[in-house]
C-alpha cells in the first residue's frame, strides 16, 4: 500500500517511510526520519531529524517531534533521537525534544495520549497508556510509568520518576518522585490518597486495592522511622508492595509525602 502525501508536504528523500501513511498539507519530514506504517500526520506537523515512529500513530496539527534539546551544553552535531512506539496520539502544538546524550533517545511506548501544548523535555521516558492533559511540561530525564495520568498545567522537575497508575492533580508542582498508585496535588505537591479510580479502570480487583491500601497506611505511618516502614513494606506478600519497595529504593530525588 502506498503513502498518501499532500502536494504541499516537504518529505526528505533521505527519510524512510513505510506504507499506508497519510501525510497532510505543509507537513515537514526531515532527513533521517523513520516512519512506520499507517501513521497520520496532520497539517503543519513536523518530524525532525532523529525522529523514529512505529505504526498507527496520529500526530496533530503543528506538533513538533525531534526538536533540539533545551540544554545549553548540547552540541547540535550530537546524534540523538526520539523513538515513538505504536498507536500514540499527539495533539496540537505538542513538542517532544530528542535526547541530549549521544546515541540516546527520548522514548514513548504505546497508546499514550498527549493533549494540546504538552512539552516533553530531552531524555524523557514514557511507558504505555500514559495520559497528559493540556499545557503540562516534563523536564529532562523524567520517567513516567504505565497508565499514569498527568492533569493540565502540571510542571514536573527534571529527573523525577512518576510511578504506574499515579495521578497528578491540575497545576501541581512536582519536584520529587510520585509513588505508584497514588495521587499527588498542590504547590508544593503532596500525596492526597490512592488513585482508586485509576486502579479500578486498570483492572485491579478489590483484594489488590485492599493490599495497596494496607501498604499506603504502613508507608505513611509516621510513628516509626522510614527504614523500619520500608522493611515492613518489603515483607508484604503482594506484587504492588514489591513494586513500591523497589521504586522507593531506586528513588534519587526522594518522594512526595502526605500532609501528616
MARLUMRO-412406 format. One record per residue: z, x, y of N, C-alpha, C in turn. Coordinates in steps of 0.001 Angstrom, whole numbers, always signed. Each point is the difference from the previous one (the first is absolute). Layout:
N
R       nz       nx       ny      caz      cax      cay       cz       cx       cy
R        Z        X        Y        Z        X        Y        Z        X        Y
...
This chain:
260
R       nz       nx       ny      caz      cax      cay       cz       cx       cy
R       +0     +854    -1189       +0     -854    +1189       +0     +889    +1238
R     -869     -284     +923     -109     +815    +1207    +1056     -419    +1024
R     +138     +809    +1042     +924     -307    +1082     -713     -780    +1096
R     +745     -868     +690     -518     -724    +1158     +490     +702    +1256
R     -905     +633     +734     +366     +807    +1166     -692     -560    +1237
R     +795     -426     +980     -562     -542    +1235     -813    +1085     +708
R    -1107     -377     +631     -857    +1023     +632     +675     +783    +1124
R    +1066     -539     +595     +687     +748    +1069    +1086     +930     -524
R     +314      -59    -1278    +1031     +873     -571     -499    +1437      -35
R     +919     +940     +205     -329    +1424      -64     +650     +577    -1252
R     -805     +228    -1022     +497     +464    -1289     -571    +1377     -279
R     +869     +992      -99     -447    +1370     -238     -707     +119    -1346
R    -1062     +798      -17     -661     +261    -1278     +817     +967     -859
R    +1126     +504     +555     +902     +852     -761    +1214     -773     -531
R       -5    -1328     +213    +1028     -846     -594     -437     -401    -1400
R     +976     -285     -859     -283     -418    -1373     +395    -1463     -134
R     -994     -855     -238     +238    -1435      -87     -254     -497    -1416
R     +898     -866     -462     -226     -682    -1260     -996    -1125     +188
R     +257    -1140     -651     -933    -1119      +84     +737    -1280     +358
R     -751     -961     +517     +557    -1295     +325     +847      -35    +1249
R      -74    +1040     +817     +769      +25    +1242     -725     -772    +1099
R     +783     -666     +865     -548     -709    +1157     +483     +725    +1247
R     -923     +575     +738     +321     +845    +1154     -538     -686    +1246
R     +912     -443     +885     -358     -849    +1119     -543     +749    +1203
R     -197     -773    +1070     -581     +533    +1229     +892    +1058     +627
R     -624    +1088     +451     +654    +1061     +756    +1102     +723     -786
R       -3     -136    -1279     +902     +781     -837     -433    +1466      +35
R     +967     +914      -22     -295    +1433      -44     +603     +590    -1268
R     -824     +659     -786     +446     +702    -1197     -436    +1449     +138
R     +973     +908     +120     -296    +1398     +316     -299     +823    -1256
R     -360    +1267     +239     -273     +943    -1086    +1171      +60     -975
R     -307      +72    -1271    +1005     +260    -1007     +826    -1195     -428
R     -223    -1152     +608     +726    -1202     -429     -422     -365    -1420
R     +958     -444     -803     -289     -482    -1351     +407    -1470      -64
R     -956     -861     -276     +217    -1442      -33     -364     -514    -1383
R     +928     -737     -614     -239     -524    -1342     -926    -1197       -5
R     +371    -1033     -741     -870    -1158     -197     +616    -1268     +596
R     -863     -861     +508     +372    -1358     +434    +1056       +3    +1105
R      -87     +961     +897     +842       -4    +1194     -704     -761    +1122
R     +795     -546     +927     -538     -682    +1169     +524     +684    +1248
R     -918     +513     +821     +360     +660    +1257     -525     -865    +1134
R     +908     -596     +764     -400     -925    +1054     -306     +746    +1293
R     -539     -724     +968     -598     +578    +1203     +897    +1013     +700
R     -561    +1155     +291     +689     +991     +805    +1045     +820     -721
R     +170     -210    -1281     +967     +829     -728     -554    +1401     -192
R     +906     +968     -150     -398    +1407      -52     +663     +676    -1195
R     -810     +646     -825     +505     +858    -1066     -357    +1432     +371
R    +1006     +790     +330     -232    +1358     +451       +6     +970    -1176
R     -502    +1180     +251      -72    +1024    -1052    +1361     +186     -662
R      -27     +109    -1323    +1234     +142     -756     +532    -1308     -560
R     -691    -1112     +290     +440    -1300     -499     -611     -282    -1365
R     +832     -450     -929     -457     -380    -1329     +565    -1374     -336
R     -877     -952     -293     +408    -1356     -333     -469     -348    -1398
R     +835     -772     -703     -369     -469    -1331     -891    -1225      +61
R     +404    -1063     -667     -836    -1187     -146     +665    -1244     +605
R     -845     -886     +505     +407    -1338     +437    +1022       +5    +1129
R      -79     +983     +863     +823       +4    +1207     -714     -743    +1119
R     +761     -593     +916     -563     -647    +1178     +579     +664    +1244
R     -876     +592     +802     +397     +694    +1222     -491     -832    +1179
R     +924     -503     +797     -371     -931    +1072     -431     +735    +1269
R     -357     -813     +995     -618     +503    +1216     +847    +1075     +697
R     -669    +1091     +314     +543    +1079     +839    +1189     +744     -616
R     +198     -148    -1279     +955     +879     -676     -603    +1400      -95
R     +854    +1010      +99     -452    +1397      -79     +781     +703    -1093
R     -713     +464    -1005     +618     +652    -1150     -424    +1471      -37
R     +984     +889     -108     -310    +1415     -125      +20     +769    +1299
R     +605     -564    +1052     +101     +730    +1256     +867    +1241     -133
R     -171     +944     +908     +788    +1229      -41    +1488     -316     +161
R     +861     +715     -704    +1443     -242     +122     +500     +314    +1398
R     +978     -769     +442     +625     +241    +1299    +1108    +1043     -168
R     -450    +1210     -256     +867    +1143     -266     -510    +1140     +863
R     +807     +427     +968     -462     +999     +961     -354    +1320     -658
R     +540     +262    -1191     -300    +1243     -682    -1176      -82     -948
R     -683    -1154      -37    -1085     -183     -961    -1280     +686     +471
R     -632     +710     -913    -1293     +623     +253    -1082     -961     -482
R     -853     -447     +892    -1001    -1016     -334     -969     +463    -1084
R      -24    +1299     -298     -871     +510    -1069     +655     -115    -1378
R    +1272     -388      -39     +711     -123    -1268     -544    -1176     -811
R     -297     +238    -1265     -477    -1064     -877    +1175     -845     -468
R       -5    -1293     +353    +1019     -928     -476     -633    -1382      -87
R     +748     -978     -542     -657    -1239     -419     +857    -1230     +252
R     -673    -1153      -58     +637    -1295     -221     -586     -537    -1289
R     +861     -382     -947     -468     -536    -1271     +574    -1401     -194
R     -896     -960     -128     +359    -1411      -99     -480     -538    -1342
R     +855     -755     -668     -331     -533    -1316     -896    -1222      +47
R     +407    -1065     -687     -844    -1179     -180     +656    -1256     +577
R     -843     -901     +474     +407    -1347     +422    +1034      +12    +1123
R     -112     +960     +892     +845      +23    +1188     -668     -769    +1132
R     +818     -590     +865     -496     -660    +1203     +553     +725    +1212
R     -895     +473     +856     +372     +731    +1213     -532     -803    +1177
R     +893     -585     +785     -414     -917    +1042     -389     +724    +1298
R     -245     -811    +1054     -594     +508    +1223     +855    +1080     +673
R     -677    +1060     +444     +590    +1073     +813    +1091     +797     -728
R      +27      -59    -1306     +898     +872     -760     -499    +1441     +105
R     +930     +952      +82     -360    +1421      -25     +754     +683    -1141
R     -735     +761     -792     +574     +746    -1119     -453    +1448     +131
R     +933     +904     +239     -354    +1402     +248      +49     +820    -1279
R     -912     +958      -79      -14     +859    -1179    +1147     +996      +47
R     +243     +645    -1119    +1151     +889     -143      -82    +1187     +951
R    +1173     +544     +301      +57    +1191     +853      +49    +1280     -825
R     +182     -144    -1321     +104    +1156     -876    -1327     +269     -712
R     -350    +1252     -172    -1270     +369     -611     -130     -580    -1397
R    -1131     -665     -225     -345     -590    -1300     +951    -1106     -452
R     +791     -533     +917     +884    -1120     -298     -604    -1289     +534
R     +626    -1146     -359     -567    -1287     +387    +1082     -981     +432
R     -330     -805     +997     +707    -1246     +265     -511     -999    -1033
R     +897     -705     -697     -449     -805    -1134     +482    -1440      +71
R     -867     -898     -438     +333    -1402     -222     -375     -336    -1437
R     +862     -756     -656     -305     -415    -1360     -931    -1193      -29
R     +413    -1061     -672     -843    -1173     -200     +643    -1264     +578
R     -852     -878     +491     +394    -1348     +432    +1054       +8    +1102
R      -82     +963     +892     +844       +3    +1188     -650     -831    +1097
R     +827     -533     +900     -503     -820    +1107     +589     +534    +1296
R     -844     +619     +808     +398     +556    +1288     -555     -904    +1093
R     +894     -661     +737     -427     -940    +1026     -403     +732    +1282
R     -408     -777    +1007     -627     +553    +1197     +885    +1029     +705
R     -626    +1071     +440     +598    +1032     +842    +1125     +785     -686
R      -22      +46    -1300     +930     +861     -725     -477    +1441      +94
R     +939     +932      +86     -344    +1422      -14     +705     +690    -1153
R     -776     +723     -806     +551     +861    -1042     -223    +1440     +418
R    +1082     +732     +190     -111    +1390     +394     -424     +897    -1148
R     -220    +1260     +319     -474     +974     -981     +970     +154    -1165
R     -555     +213    -1174     +751     +316    -1214     +887    -1140     -504
R     -238    -1223     +486     +732    -1139     -545     -482     -300    -1419
R     +880     -598     -783     -335     -414    -1358     +474    -1432     -205
R     -938     -912     -196     +323    -1384     -307     -329     -282    -1452
R     +876     -753     -642     -245     -393    -1382     -944    -1179      -83
R     +399    -1028     -752     -836    -1180     -219     +690    -1251     +544
R     -822     -953     +438     +497    -1310     +437     +989      +95    +1163
R     -182     +978     +859     +795     +135    +1219     -625     -866    +1090
R     +837     -706     +765     -468     -790    +1138     +632     +560    +1268
R     -833     +264     +998     +484     +470    +1296     -545     -926    +1074
R     +890     -648     +750     -376     -975    +1017     -447     +696    +1296
R     -575     -761     +957     -633     +599    +1172     +902     +899     +840
R     -640    +1008     +584     +593     +891    +1007    +1157     +835     -523
R       -4     +284    -1291     +988     +910     -573     -597    +1394     -117
R     +867    +1002      +26     -469    +1376      -81     +843     +831     -938
R     -662     +798     -819     +674     +914     -925     -294    +1424     +434
R    +1055     +783     +226     -186    +1388     +358     -502     +820    -1180
R     -223    +1278     +221     -529     +857    -1042     +931     +126    -1196
R     -583     +173    -1171     +716     +260    -1251     +926    -1145     -428
R     -288    -1217     +423     +786    -1153     -449     -508     -443    -1368
R     +922     -305     -908     -330     -521    -1316     +474    -1446     -106
R     -885     -883     -472     +344    -1412     -166     -292     -387    -1441
R    +1026     -432     -711     -165     -380    -1392     -587    -1406     -135
R     -331     -363    -1241     -691    -1254     -290     +749    -1224     +541
R     -794     -940     +502     +458    -1342     +390     +994      -15    +1157
R      +81    +1069     +746     +817      -39    +1217     -688     -882    +1037
R     +804     -614     +868     -523     -850    +1080     +547     +522    +1319
R     -908     +391     +892     +374     +525    +1313     -445    -1016    +1044
R     +954     -600     +700     -314    -1046     +973     -632     +581    +1265
R     -361     -881     +924     -704     +416    +1204     +852     +838     +933
R     -639     +949     +653     +657     +790    +1029     +980    +1030     -499
R      +17     +273    -1291     +939     +966     -572     -508    +1427     +259
R     +889     +876     +384     -323    +1409     +170     +783     +809    -1033
R     -714     +788     -791     +613     +765    -1088     -116    +1488     +311
R    +1130     +682      +38      +58    +1431     +310     -694     +808    -1100
R     -516    +1150     +386     -657     +883     -969     +964     +404    -1118
R     -554     +223    -1174     +705     +432    -1208     +911    -1069     -622
R      -29    -1215     +509     +823    -1067     -569     -613     -489    -1315
R     +863     -430     -906     -393     -537    -1307     +464    -1455      -60
R     -940     -912     -221     +302    -1432      -78     -146     -438    -1452
R    +1057     -563     -558      +31     -319    -1412     -794    -1237     -378
R     -213     -160    -1290     -765    -1129     -511     +714    -1322     +298
R     -793     -992     +381     +459    -1362     +294    +1040      -19    +1117
R      +35    +1038     +812     +816      -41    +1211     -710     -849    +1039
R     +782     -597     +900     -572     -768    +1103     +589     +496    +1309
R     -864     +299     +958     +416     +480    +1317     -235    -1109    +1016
R    +1047     -396     +728      -99    -1079     +971     -788     +390    +1237
R     -468     -998     +723     -848     +218    +1171     +637     +886    +1054
R     -780     +944     +506     +403     +919    +1066    +1143     +931     -392
R     +227     +158    -1296    +1071     +897     -446     -342    +1453     +324
R    +1036     +780     +262     -135    +1439     +228     +502     +707    -1248
R     -920     +566     -776     +327     +586    -1292       +4    +1521     +126
R    +1184     +584      -59     +122    +1449     +160     +493     +685    -1269
R     +445     -793     -991     +439     +539    -1281     -676     -769    -1130
R     +212     +447    -1223     -601     -666    -1141     +556    -1427     -149
R     -842     -887     -543     +410    -1379     -271       +7     -191    -1510
R    +1144     -349     -547     +155      -81    -1442     -857    -1109     -612
R     -471     +203    -1236     -758    -1037     -696     +778    -1317      -65
R     -732    -1098      +65     +503    -1365     -203     +811     -535    +1170
R     +106     +734    +1093     +903     -395    +1078     -756     -328    +1282
R     +689     -710     +898     -547     -338    +1298     +652     +858    +1072
R     -828     +517     +892     +494     +780    +1130     -470     -656    +1285
R     +872      -54    +1007     -351     -654    +1257     +800     +633    +1120
R     -470     -178    +1231     +753     +413    +1169     -454    +1304     +610
R     +594     +305    +1164     -301    +1221     +747    +1318     +540     +573
R     +603     +992     -661     -471     +679    -1217     +132     -899    -1222
R     -785     +299    -1026      -55     -868    -1172    +1269      +98     -836
R     +287    -1075     -716    +1085      -29     -974     -453     -864    -1178
R     +635     +159    -1133     -308     -826    -1160     +680    -1353     +173
R     -765    -1067     -171     +531    -1347     +247      +63     -850    -1266
R     -222     +584    -1168      +86     -746    -1248    -1125     +356     -944
R      -70     -734    -1101    -1067     +191     -973    -1227     -818     +378
R    -1156     +495     -349    -1250     -719     +228     -240     -956    -1177
R     +804    -1054      -65      -41     -905    -1138    -1343     -718     -117
R     -571     -394    +1134    -1302     -675      -38    -1061     +935     -565
R      -19    +1240     +470     -963     +969     -501     +188     +282    -1479
R    +1240      +69     -442     +277     +244    -1418     -521    -1145     -865
R     +248    -1233     +439     -493    -1149     -777    -1518      -20      -39
R     -623     +287    +1128    -1465       +6      +53     -583    +1101     -878
R     +752    +1066     -169     -463    +1105     -843     +256     -256    -1480
R     +602    -1147     -324     +202     -357    -1400    +1332     +406     -583
R     +936     +422     +836    +1310     +366     -506     +751    -1252     -453
R     +639      +99    -1139     +754    -1114     -559    +1399      -57     +610
R     +719    -1113     -279    +1344     -180     +531     +911    +1143     -431
R     -123     +412    -1264     +843    +1099     -501     -294    +1300     +733
R    -1274     +248     +323     -362    +1213     +731     +615       -8    +1400
R     -122    -1134     +687     +536     -110    +1352    +1520     +125       -5
R     +644     -543    -1032    +1456     +143     -131     +388    +1467     -167
R     -800     +751     -771     +274    +1427     -193     -157     +764    +1309
R    -1018     -348     +783     -205     +665    +1289    +1125     -357     +968
R     +444    -1250      -47    +1120     -416     +859    +1252     +795     -340
R     +248     +220    -1270    +1157     +786     -426     -107    +1431     +513
R    -1206     +571      -92     -223    +1355     +504     +212      +61    +1511
R     -468    -1024     +696     +159      -72    +1465    +1483      -15     +372
R     +755     -855     -661    +1427     -116     +303     +738    +1305     -288
R     -396     +661    -1069     +616    +1279     -348     -334    +1067    +1029
R    -1260      +51     +390     -474    +1050     +898     +612     -110    +1387
R     +196    -1227     +475     +490     -184    +1363    +1492     -359      +44
R     +704     +281    -1078    +1447     -118       -6     +576    +1289     +566
R     +388      -27    +1255     +393    +1218     +704    +1437     +436     -277
R     +619     -600    -1012    +1375     +372     -314      +88    +1315     -778
R    -1129     +485     -484      -11    +1281     -711    -1105     +884     +565
R      +36    +1281     -324    -1001     +932     +503    -1370     -290     -624
R    -1044     +336     +768    -1365     -279     -452     -287     +677    -1343
R     +470    +1235     -171     -256     +716    -1253     +517     -785    -1202
R    +1183     -569     +142     +589     -789    -1085     -806    -1274     -231
R     -432     -631    +1081     -795    -1230     -127    -1342     +279     -668
R     -619    +1125     +342    -1277     +348     -621     +161     +272    -1491
R    +1112     +633     -358     +252     +228    -1427     +141    -1329     -734
R     +739     -927     +584     +165    -1314     -619    -1336     -740      -68
R     -812     +143    +1037    -1317     -641      +16     -874     +529    -1124
R      +53    +1302     -221     -832     +609    -1046     +394     -459    -1397
R    +1220     -531     -151     +478     -448    -1304     -411    -1439     -318
R     -516     -705     +987     -428    -1379     -235    -1263       +5     -852
R       -9     -824    -1011    -1085       +5     -990    -1099     -987     +403
R     -738     +368    +1066    -1125     -838     +423    -1016     +893     +708
R    -1288     -214     -222    -1014     +869     +627      +86      +49    +1519
R     +373    -1101     +643      +81       +0    +1460    +1127     +900     +491
R    +1096      +52     -767    +1104     +881     +373     -415    +1462     -116
R     -759     +312    -1040     -492    +1366     -159     -974     +368    +1115
R     -825     -975     +394     -943     +227    +1108     +766     +283    +1295
R    +1002     -816     +286     +805     +212    +1201     +669    +1373       -8
R     +552     +375    -1145     +672    +1297     -104     -967    +1146     +269
R    -1163      -51     -632     -992    +1059     +185     -496      +40    +1444
R     -199    -1183     +585     -469      -97    +1384     +989     +672     +946
R    +1276     -295     -157    +1025     +556     +889     +114    +1513     -178
R      -26     +466    -1232     +110    +1446     -242    -1196     +757     +588
R    -1156     -672      +69    -1198     +646     +544      -87      -85    +1517
R     +864     -798     +614      -76     -229    +1442     +292    +1276     +784
R     -846     +262     +976     +177    +1176     +850     +506     -362    +1403
R     -158    -1264     +386     +417     -419    +1333    +1268     -862      -33
R     +545     -221    -1197    +1081     -976      -93     -603    -1394       -9
R     +836    -1022     -210     -535    -1348      -70     +794     -941     +886
R     -683    -1046     +476     +656     -986     +851    +1090     -726     -787
R    +1127     -259     +655    +1147     -673     -620     +155    -1406     +582
R     +922     -756     -591     +309    -1294     +586     +981     +195    +1164
R     +402    -1093     +650     +827     +102    +1199    +1480     +155     -290
R     +383     -132    -1259    +1435      +52     -330     +564    +1422     +150
